[in-house]
Amino acid sequence: MTIASSVKQCLANMKGIEAQLSSLYLNSLDPEAKGLFHESMLTISSVKKDLQNRVLELERHEPQYKS
């Protein structure tokens, strides 16, 4: 597996985690838990954005990694 493939797989996993946290936030009745889920979702969203930028950089500098 290439580095680009690994980064793309990690990005896909982060998107799944973000969706799960969103679902937990929406379904939670406990305000404290909702806050924690929301905070975690924001952290994951930031990491996801960094990974998306890294994928774009890899594709820009290494054309063979383009999807």
PDB file with one MODEL, atoms N, CA, C and O in Angstrom:
MODEL        1
ATOM      1  N   MET A   1       0.841  -1.169   0.000  1.00  0.00           N
ATOM      2  CA  MET A   1       0.000   0.000   0.000  1.00  0.00           C
ATOM      3  C   MET A   1       0.894   1.243   0.000  1.00  0.00           C
ATOM      4  O   MET A   1       1.822   1.349   0.802  1.00  0.00           O
ATOM      5  N   THR A   2       0.605   2.176  -0.905  1.00  0.00           N
ATOM      6  CA  THR A   2       1.399   3.397  -0.988  1.00  0.00           C
ATOM      7  C   THR A   2       1.014   4.360   0.137  1.00  0.00           C
ATOM      8  O   THR A   2      -0.003   4.184   0.808  1.00  0.00           O
ATOM      9  N   ILE A   3       1.840   5.367   0.322  1.00  0.00           N
ATOM     10  CA  ILE A   3       1.543   6.392   1.322  1.00  0.00           C
ATOM     11  C   ILE A   3       0.222   7.075   0.982  1.00  0.00           C
ATOM     12  O   ILE A   3      -0.604   7.306   1.865  1.00  0.00           O
ATOM     13  N   ALA A   4       0.023   7.395  -0.291  1.00  0.00           N
ATOM     14  CA  ALA A   4      -1.217   8.056  -0.703  1.00  0.00           C
ATOM     15  C   ALA A   4      -2.423   7.183  -0.378  1.00  0.00           C
ATOM     16  O   ALA A   4      -3.440   7.689   0.097  1.00  0.00           O
ATOM     17  N   SER A   5      -2.325   5.898  -0.623  1.00  0.00           N
ATOM     18  CA  SER A   5      -3.425   4.988  -0.304  1.00  0.00           C
ATOM     19  C   SER A   5      -3.696   4.953   1.191  1.00  0.00           C
ATOM     20  O   SER A   5      -4.849   4.929   1.623  1.00  0.00           O
ATOM     21  N   SER A   6      -2.640   4.949   1.968  1.00  0.00           N
ATOM     22  CA  SER A   6      -2.791   4.937   3.427  1.00  0.00           C
ATOM     23  C   SER A   6      -3.456   6.217   3.926  1.00  0.00           C
ATOM     24  O   SER A   6      -4.322   6.173   4.799  1.00  0.00           O
ATOM     25  N   VAL A   7      -3.048   7.352   3.371  1.00  0.00           N
ATOM     26  CA  VAL A   7      -3.634   8.627   3.776  1.00  0.00           C
ATOM     27  C   VAL A   7      -5.111   8.673   3.377  1.00  0.00           C
ATOM     28  O   VAL A   7      -5.953   9.134   4.147  1.00  0.00           O
ATOM     29  N   LYS A   8      -5.417   8.195   2.175  1.00  0.00           N
ATOM     30  CA  LYS A   8      -6.815   8.169   1.722  1.00  0.00           C
ATOM     31  C   LYS A   8      -7.659   7.233   2.585  1.00  0.00           C
ATOM     32  O   LYS A   8      -8.813   7.543   2.884  1.00  0.00           O
ATOM     33  N   GLN A   9      -7.105   6.105   2.983  1.00  0.00           N
ATOM     34  CA  GLN A   9      -7.821   5.179   3.857  1.00  0.00           C
ATOM     35  C   GLN A   9      -8.058   5.813   5.221  1.00  0.00           C
ATOM     36  O   GLN A   9      -9.141   5.678   5.791  1.00  0.00           O
ATOM     37  N   CYS A  10      -7.065   6.493   5.738  1.00  0.00           N
ATOM     38  CA  CYS A  10      -7.199   7.186   7.021  1.00  0.00           C
ATOM     39  C   CYS A  10      -8.281   8.266   6.921  1.00  0.00           C
ATOM     40  O   CYS A  10      -9.082   8.432   7.841  1.00  0.00           O
ATOM     41  N   LEU A  11      -8.303   8.990   5.812  1.00  0.00           N
ATOM     42  CA  LEU A  11      -9.322  10.018   5.593  1.00  0.00           C
ATOM     43  C   LEU A  11     -10.718   9.401   5.578  1.00  0.00           C
ATOM     44  O   LEU A  11     -11.645   9.946   6.178  1.00  0.00           O
ATOM     45  N   ALA A  12     -10.869   8.283   4.905  1.00  0.00           N
ATOM     46  CA  ALA A  12     -12.164   7.593   4.871  1.00  0.00           C
ATOM     47  C   ALA A  12     -12.587   7.166   6.278  1.00  0.00           C
ATOM     48  O   ALA A  12     -13.758   7.285   6.640  1.00  0.00           O
ATOM     49  N   ASN A  13     -11.640   6.673   7.065  1.00  0.00           N
ATOM     50  CA  ASN A  13     -11.938   6.293   8.449  1.00  0.00           C
ATOM     51  C   ASN A  13     -12.373   7.505   9.276  1.00  0.00           C
ATOM     52  O   ASN A  13     -13.303   7.415  10.077  1.00  0.00           O
ATOM     53  N   MET A  14     -11.698   8.630   9.077  1.00  0.00           N
ATOM     54  CA  MET A  14     -12.050   9.849   9.806  1.00  0.00           C
ATOM     55  C   MET A  14     -13.461  10.316   9.453  1.00  0.00           C
ATOM     56  O   MET A  14     -14.202  10.778  10.320  1.00  0.00           O
ATOM     57  N   LYS A  15     -13.824  10.195   8.189  1.00  0.00           N
ATOM     58  CA  LYS A  15     -15.180  10.573   7.774  1.00  0.00           C
ATOM     59  C   LYS A  15     -16.211   9.686   8.470  1.00  0.00           C
ATOM     60  O   LYS A  15     -17.268  10.164   8.883  1.00  0.00           O
ATOM     61  N   GLY A  16     -15.906   8.407   8.600  1.00  0.00           N
ATOM     62  CA  GLY A  16     -16.801   7.482   9.297  1.00  0.00           C
ATOM     63  C   GLY A  16     -16.921   7.819  10.772  1.00  0.00           C
ATOM     64  O   GLY A  16     -18.017   7.791  11.332  1.00  0.00           O
ATOM     65  N   ILE A  17     -15.797   8.139  11.405  1.00  0.00           N
ATOM     66  CA  ILE A  17     -15.807   8.508  12.819  1.00  0.00           C
ATOM     67  C   ILE A  17     -16.607   9.790  13.017  1.00  0.00           C
ATOM     68  O   ILE A  17     -17.390   9.902  13.960  1.00  0.00           O
ATOM     69  N   GLU A  18     -16.409  10.741  12.138  1.00  0.00           N
ATOM     70  CA  GLU A  18     -17.140  12.001  12.237  1.00  0.00           C
ATOM     71  C   GLU A  18     -18.650  11.758  12.130  1.00  0.00           C
ATOM     72  O   GLU A  18     -19.430  12.355  12.871  1.00  0.00           O
ATOM     73  N   ALA A  19     -19.052  10.894  11.221  1.00  0.00           N
ATOM     74  CA  ALA A  19     -20.473  10.574  11.056  1.00  0.00           C
ATOM     75  C   ALA A  19     -21.026   9.873  12.305  1.00  0.00           C
ATOM     76  O   ALA A  19     -22.148  10.151  12.731  1.00  0.00           O
ATOM     77  N   GLN A  20     -20.243   8.975  12.883  1.00  0.00           N
ATOM     78  CA  GLN A  20     -20.683   8.284  14.103  1.00  0.00           C
ATOM     79  C   GLN A  20     -20.832   9.260  15.269  1.00  0.00           C
ATOM     80  O   GLN A  20     -21.797   9.178  16.029  1.00  0.00           O
ATOM     81  N   LEU A  21     -19.891  10.173  15.409  1.00  0.00           N
ATOM     82  CA  LEU A  21     -19.976  11.164  16.477  1.00  0.00           C
ATOM     83  C   LEU A  21     -21.188  12.076  16.278  1.00  0.00           C
ATOM     84  O   LEU A  21     -21.860  12.446  17.241  1.00  0.00           O
ATOM     85  N   SER A  22     -21.457  12.427  15.041  1.00  0.00           N
ATOM     86  CA  SER A  22     -22.630  13.249  14.737  1.00  0.00           C
ATOM     87  C   SER A  22     -23.910  12.520  15.130  1.00  0.00           C
ATOM     88  O   SER A  22     -24.817  13.113  15.715  1.00  0.00           O
ATOM     89  N   SER A  23     -23.976  11.256  14.810  1.00  0.00           N
ATOM     90  CA  SER A  23     -25.142  10.450  15.158  1.00  0.00           C
ATOM     91  C   SER A  23     -25.299  10.349  16.676  1.00  0.00           C
ATOM     92  O   SER A  23     -26.407  10.477  17.196  1.00  0.00           O
ATOM     93  N   LEU A  24     -24.205  10.123  17.377  1.00  0.00           N
ATOM     94  CA  LEU A  24     -24.250  10.047  18.840  1.00  0.00           C
ATOM     95  C   LEU A  24     -24.700  11.379  19.431  1.00  0.00           C
ATOM     96  O   LEU A  24     -25.479  11.406  20.384  1.00  0.00           O
ATOM     97  N   TYR A  25     -24.220  12.466  18.877  1.00  0.00           N
ATOM     98  CA  TYR A  25     -24.616  13.792  19.339  1.00  0.00           C
ATOM     99  C   TYR A  25     -26.124  13.985  19.172  1.00  0.00           C
ATOM    100  O   TYR A  25     -26.806  14.438  20.091  1.00  0.00           O
ATOM    101  N   LEU A  26     -26.631  13.642  18.003  1.00  0.00           N
ATOM    102  CA  LEU A  26     -28.056  13.844  17.716  1.00  0.00           C
ATOM    103  C   LEU A  26     -28.956  12.950  18.570  1.00  0.00           C
ATOM    104  O   LEU A  26     -30.072  13.338  18.915  1.00  0.00           O
ATOM    105  N   ASN A  27     -28.475  11.769  18.907  1.00  0.00           N
ATOM    106  CA  ASN A  27     -29.297  10.814  19.647  1.00  0.00           C
ATOM    107  C   ASN A  27     -29.130  10.881  21.160  1.00  0.00           C
ATOM    108  O   ASN A  27     -29.880  10.245  21.900  1.00  0.00           O
ATOM    109  N   SER A  28     -28.157  11.643  21.614  1.00  0.00           N
ATOM    110  CA  SER A  28     -27.894  11.716  23.053  1.00  0.00           C
ATOM    111  C   SER A  28     -28.891  12.645  23.742  1.00  0.00           C
ATOM    112  O   SER A  28     -29.260  13.693  23.211  1.00  0.00           O
ATOM    113  N   LEU A  29     -29.312  12.241  24.922  1.00  0.00           N
ATOM    114  CA  LEU A  29     -30.223  13.061  25.729  1.00  0.00           C
ATOM    115  C   LEU A  29     -29.476  13.822  26.823  1.00  0.00           C
ATOM    116  O   LEU A  29     -29.983  14.813  27.349  1.00  0.00           O
ATOM    117  N   ASP A  30     -28.290  13.365  27.160  1.00  0.00           N
ATOM    118  CA  ASP A  30     -27.484  13.970  28.220  1.00  0.00           C
ATOM    119  C   ASP A  30     -26.730  15.186  27.670  1.00  0.00           C
ATOM    120  O   ASP A  30     -25.921  15.039  26.753  1.00  0.00           O
ATOM    121  N   PRO A  31     -26.978  16.374  28.209  1.00  0.00           N
ATOM    122  CA  PRO A  31     -26.306  17.580  27.706  1.00  0.00           C
ATOM    123  C   PRO A  31     -24.774  17.513  27.790  1.00  0.00           C
ATOM    124  O   PRO A  31     -24.080  18.016  26.907  1.00  0.00           O
ATOM    125  N   GLU A  32     -24.255  16.893  28.850  1.00  0.00           N
ATOM    126  CA  GLU A  32     -22.797  16.781  28.980  1.00  0.00           C
ATOM    127  C   GLU A  32     -22.227  15.885  27.882  1.00  0.00           C
ATOM    128  O   GLU A  32     -21.198  16.194  27.282  1.00  0.00           O
ATOM    129  N   ALA A  33     -22.912  14.776  27.632  1.00  0.00           N
ATOM    130  CA  ALA A  33     -22.466  13.863  26.575  1.00  0.00           C
ATOM    131  C   ALA A  33     -22.559  14.549  25.210  1.00  0.00           C
ATOM    132  O   ALA A  33     -21.670  14.401  24.373  1.00  0.00           O
ATOM    133  N   LYS A  34     -23.639  15.296  24.995  1.00  0.00           N
ATOM    134  CA  LYS A  34     -23.792  16.019  23.726  1.00  0.00           C
ATOM    135  C   LYS A  34     -22.613  16.964  23.507  1.00  0.00           C
ATOM    136  O   LYS A  34     -22.077  17.064  22.404  1.00  0.00           O
ATOM    137  N   GLY A  35     -22.218  17.657  24.584  1.00  0.00           N
ATOM    138  CA  GLY A  35     -21.087  18.575  24.485  1.00  0.00           C
ATOM    139  C   GLY A  35     -19.795  17.856  24.137  1.00  0.00           C
ATOM    140  O   GLY A  35     -19.011  18.326  23.314  1.00  0.00           O
ATOM    141  N   LEU A  36     -19.583  16.712  24.772  1.00  0.00           N
ATOM    142  CA  LEU A  36     -18.372  15.930  24.490  1.00  0.00           C
ATOM    143  C   LEU A  36     -18.363  15.394  23.062  1.00  0.00           C
ATOM    144  O   LEU A  36     -17.333  15.422  22.388  1.00  0.00           O
ATOM    145  N   PHE A  37     -19.516  14.905  22.605  1.00  0.00           N
ATOM    146  CA  PHE A  37     -19.604  14.409  21.234  1.00  0.00           C
ATOM    147  C   PHE A  37     -19.352  15.538  20.241  1.00  0.00           C
ATOM    148  O   PHE A  37     -18.660  15.352  19.240  1.00  0.00           O
ATOM    149  N   HIS A  38     -19.916  16.704  20.523  1.00  0.00           N
ATOM    150  CA  HIS A  38     -19.738  17.847  19.622  1.00  0.00           C
ATOM    151  C   HIS A  38     -18.271  18.286  19.584  1.00  0.00           C
ATOM    152  O   HIS A  38     -17.724  18.547  18.512  1.00  0.00           O
ATOM    153  N   GLU A  39     -17.645  18.366  20.752  1.00  0.00           N
ATOM    154  CA  GLU A  39     -16.235  18.754  20.822  1.00  0.00           C
ATOM    155  C   GLU A  39     -15.349  17.747  20.083  1.00  0.00           C
ATOM    156  O   GLU A  39     -14.425  18.130  19.366  1.00  0.00           O
ATOM    157  N   SER A  40     -15.638  16.476  20.266  1.00  0.00           N
ATOM    158  CA  SER A  40     -14.874  15.430  19.570  1.00  0.00           C
ATOM    159  C   SER A  40     -15.080  15.519  18.063  1.00  0.00           C
ATOM    160  O   SER A  40     -14.146  15.326  17.284  1.00  0.00           O
ATOM    161  N   MET A  41     -16.311  15.814  17.664  1.00  0.00           N
ATOM    162  CA  MET A  41     -16.623  15.937  16.242  1.00  0.00           C
ATOM    163  C   MET A  41     -15.833  17.098  15.626  1.00  0.00           C
ATOM    164  O   MET A  41     -15.342  16.982  14.503  1.00  0.00           O
ATOM    165  N   LEU A  42     -15.710  18.211  16.350  1.00  0.00           N
ATOM    166  CA  LEU A  42     -14.947  19.350  15.848  1.00  0.00           C
ATOM    167  C   LEU A  42     -13.465  19.010  15.713  1.00  0.00           C
ATOM    168  O   LEU A  42     -12.815  19.425  14.753  1.00  0.00           O
ATOM    169  N   THR A  43     -12.933  18.256  16.672  1.00  0.00           N
ATOM    170  CA  THR A  43     -11.533  17.836  16.603  1.00  0.00           C
ATOM    171  C   THR A  43     -11.303  16.940  15.402  1.00  0.00           C
ATOM    172  O   THR A  43     -10.342  17.129  14.655  1.00  0.00           O
ATOM    173  N   ILE A  44     -12.185  15.963  15.213  1.00  0.00           N
ATOM    174  CA  ILE A  44     -12.069  15.043  14.082  1.00  0.00           C
ATOM    175  C   ILE A  44     -12.199  15.805  12.768  1.00  0.00           C
ATOM    176  O   ILE A  44     -11.501  15.508  11.798  1.00  0.00           O
ATOM    177  N   SER A  45     -13.094  16.784  12.742  1.00  0.00           N
ATOM    178  CA  SER A  45     -13.284  17.584  11.535  1.00  0.00           C
ATOM    179  C   SER A  45     -12.005  18.332  11.160  1.00  0.00           C
ATOM    180  O   SER A  45     -11.667  18.448   9.982  1.00  0.00           O
ATOM    181  N   SER A  46     -11.305  18.832  12.162  1.00  0.00           N
ATOM    182  CA  SER A  46     -10.044  19.525  11.915  1.00  0.00           C
ATOM    183  C   SER A  46      -8.984  18.569  11.359  1.00  0.00           C
ATOM    184  O   SER A  46      -8.268  18.907  10.417  1.00  0.00           O
ATOM    185  N   VAL A  47      -8.892  17.389  11.942  1.00  0.00           N
ATOM    186  CA  VAL A  47      -7.941  16.379  11.457  1.00  0.00           C
ATOM    187  C   VAL A  47      -8.305  15.957  10.041  1.00  0.00           C
ATOM    188  O   VAL A  47      -7.432  15.785   9.190  1.00  0.00           O
ATOM    189  N   LYS A  48      -9.607  15.790   9.795  1.00  0.00           N
ATOM    190  CA  LYS A  48     -10.082  15.402   8.465  1.00  0.00           C
ATOM    191  C   LYS A  48      -9.678  16.444   7.421  1.00  0.00           C
ATOM    192  O   LYS A  48      -9.247  16.099   6.321  1.00  0.00           O
ATOM    193  N   LYS A  49      -9.823  17.718   7.777  1.00  0.00           N
ATOM    194  CA  LYS A  49      -9.444  18.786   6.846  1.00  0.00           C
ATOM    195  C   LYS A  49      -7.949  18.740   6.543  1.00  0.00           C
ATOM    196  O   LYS A  49      -7.543  18.921   5.395  1.00  0.00           O
ATOM    197  N   ASP A  50      -7.127  18.498   7.570  1.00  0.00           N
ATOM    198  CA  ASP A  50      -5.681  18.374   7.362  1.00  0.00           C
ATOM    199  C   ASP A  50      -5.356  17.209   6.430  1.00  0.00           C
ATOM    200  O   ASP A  50      -4.497  17.327   5.556  1.00  0.00           O
ATOM    201  N   LEU A  51      -6.042  16.092   6.620  1.00  0.00           N
ATOM    202  CA  LEU A  51      -5.807  14.926   5.752  1.00  0.00           C
ATOM    203  C   LEU A  51      -6.257  15.202   4.322  1.00  0.00           C
ATOM    204  O   LEU A  51      -5.596  14.774   3.375  1.00  0.00           O
ATOM    205  N   GLN A  52      -7.371  15.909   4.152  1.00  0.00           N
ATOM    206  CA  GLN A  52      -7.834  16.263   2.810  1.00  0.00           C
ATOM    207  C   GLN A  52      -6.790  17.132   2.107  1.00  0.00           C
ATOM    208  O   GLN A  52      -6.509  16.948   0.923  1.00  0.00           O
ATOM    209  N   ASN A  53      -6.223  18.073   2.850  1.00  0.00           N
ATOM    210  CA  ASN A  53      -5.174  18.918   2.275  1.00  0.00           C
ATOM    211  C   ASN A  53      -3.947  18.101   1.905  1.00  0.00           C
ATOM    212  O   ASN A  53      -3.302  18.357   0.888  1.00  0.00           O
ATOM    213  N   ARG A  54      -3.629  17.117   2.734  1.00  0.00           N
ATOM    214  CA  ARG A  54      -2.467  16.265   2.454  1.00  0.00           C
ATOM    215  C   ARG A  54      -2.696  15.425   1.194  1.00  0.00           C
ATOM    216  O   ARG A  54      -1.786  15.248   0.384  1.00  0.00           O
ATOM    217  N   VAL A  55      -3.920  14.910   1.037  1.00  0.00           N
ATOM    218  CA  VAL A  55      -4.252  14.142  -0.169  1.00  0.00           C
ATOM    219  C   VAL A  55      -4.094  15.031  -1.398  1.00  0.00           C
ATOM    220  O   VAL A  55      -3.511  14.603  -2.395  1.00  0.00           O
ATOM    221  N   LEU A  56      -4.603  16.258  -1.344  1.00  0.00           N
ATOM    222  CA  LEU A  56      -4.468  17.179  -2.477  1.00  0.00           C
ATOM    223  C   LEU A  56      -3.003  17.469  -2.784  1.00  0.00           C
ATOM    224  O   LEU A  56      -2.603  17.529  -3.946  1.00  0.00           O
ATOM    225  N   GLU A  57      -2.212  17.647  -1.735  1.00  0.00           N
ATOM    226  CA  GLU A  57      -0.782  17.894  -1.929  1.00  0.00           C
ATOM    227  C   GLU A  57      -0.097  16.690  -2.568  1.00  0.00           C
ATOM    228  O   GLU A  57       0.710  16.842  -3.485  1.00  0.00           O
ATOM    229  N   LEU A  58      -0.417  15.509  -2.085  1.00  0.00           N
ATOM    230  CA  LEU A  58       0.169  14.290  -2.671  1.00  0.00           C
ATOM    231  C   LEU A  58      -0.204  14.172  -4.150  1.00  0.00           C
ATOM    232  O   LEU A  58       0.640  13.850  -4.986  1.00  0.00           O
ATOM    233  N   GLU A  59      -1.462  14.434  -4.462  1.00  0.00           N
ATOM    234  CA  GLU A  59      -1.913  14.320  -5.857  1.00  0.00           C
ATOM    235  C   GLU A  59      -1.282  15.391  -6.739  1.00  0.00           C
ATOM    236  O   GLU A  59      -1.000  15.145  -7.911  1.00  0.00           O
ATOM    237  N   ARG A  60      -1.063  16.563  -6.185  1.00  0.00           N
ATOM    238  CA  ARG A  60      -0.470  17.650  -6.956  1.00  0.00           C
ATOM    239  C   ARG A  60       1.018  17.366  -7.258  1.00  0.00           C
ATOM    240  O   ARG A  60       1.493  17.629  -8.362  1.00  0.00           O
ATOM    241  N   HIS A  61       1.728  16.836  -6.278  1.00  0.00           N
ATOM    242  CA  HIS A  61       3.158  16.596  -6.459  1.00  0.00           C
ATOM    243  C   HIS A  61       3.479  15.233  -7.031  1.00  0.00           C
ATOM    244  O   HIS A  61       4.552  15.027  -7.598  1.00  0.00           O
ATOM    245  N   GLU A  62       2.564  14.317  -6.886  1.00  0.00           N
ATOM    246  CA  GLU A  62       2.773  12.951  -7.373  1.00  0.00           C
ATOM    247  C   GLU A  62       1.564  12.528  -8.208  1.00  0.00           C
ATOM    248  O   GLU A  62       0.651  11.892  -7.682  1.00  0.00           O
ATOM    249  N   PRO A  63       1.540  12.867  -9.484  1.00  0.00           N
ATOM    250  CA  PRO A  63       0.365  12.601 -10.335  1.00  0.00           C
ATOM    251  C   PRO A  63      -0.077  11.135 -10.358  1.00  0.00           C
ATOM    252  O   PRO A  63      -1.247  10.854 -10.618  1.00  0.00           O
ATOM    253  N   GLN A  64       0.820  10.213 -10.098  1.00  0.00           N
ATOM    254  CA  GLN A  64       0.447   8.800 -10.123  1.00  0.00           C
ATOM    255  C   GLN A  64      -0.508   8.448  -8.987  1.00  0.00           C
ATOM    256  O   GLN A  64      -1.131   7.386  -9.021  1.00  0.00           O
ATOM    257  N   TYR A  65      -0.638   9.317  -7.977  1.00  0.00           N
ATOM    258  CA  TYR A  65      -1.524   9.046  -6.847  1.00  0.00           C
ATOM    259  C   TYR A  65      -2.935   9.574  -7.052  1.00  0.00           C
ATOM    260  O   TYR A  65      -3.803   9.373  -6.202  1.00  0.00           O
ATOM    261  N   LYS A  66      -3.170  10.247  -8.169  1.00  0.00           N
ATOM    262  CA  LYS A  66      -4.512  10.782  -8.417  1.00  0.00           C
ATOM    263  C   LYS A  66      -5.510   9.643  -8.545  1.00  0.00           C
ATOM    264  O   LYS A  66      -5.201   8.577  -9.077  1.00  0.00           O
ATOM    265  N   SER A  67      -6.711   9.893  -8.046  1.00  0.00           N
ATOM    266  CA  SER A  67      -7.777   8.876  -8.110  1.00  0.00           C
ATOM    267  C   SER A  67      -8.295   8.751  -9.516  1.00  0.00           C
ATOM    268  O   SER A  67      -9.193   7.950  -9.775  1.00  0.00           O
TER     269      SER A  67
ENDMDL
END
